[in-house]
Amino acid sequence: MTAQTLAPVAAGTRSSERPVAVALAAMLGLGLLFMAGFSPAIAFHNAAHDFRHTQNFPCH
C-alpha cells in the first residue's frame, strides 16, 4: 500500500471564500424561511409549521 499526501491549500484561498459562503448560506436560509412563512400555499405551511412555532415565527 502506498501513502499519498495532498497538496496544501493556499492560506488566502479558504479565508477569502468563507465570508461569501456564509453570506450565501444565510440568504438561502432566510429566503426559504420567509418563503415558507408567508406563502399562501397550504403545502408550504404544513411543511414548515412545527419549525415556525419552535422559532416563534407567527403563522396564524
WOJO-V931401 format. One line per field, one symbol per residue. ss: DSSP state (H for helix, E for strand, - for the rest). phi: phi as a letter, one per 30 degrees, with the letter a starting at -180 (. if undefined). burial: + if it has 24 or more other C-alpha atoms within 12 Angstrom, else -. A space follows every 10 residues. Layout:
ss = ???
phi = ???
burial = ???
This chain:
ss = ---------- HHHHHHHHHH HHHHHHHHHH HHHHHHHH-- -HHHHHHHHH HHHH------
phi = .cccccdddd dddddddddd dddddddddd dddddddcdd dddddddced ddddchcdbb
burial = ---------- ---------- ---------- --+--++--- ----+--+-- --------+-
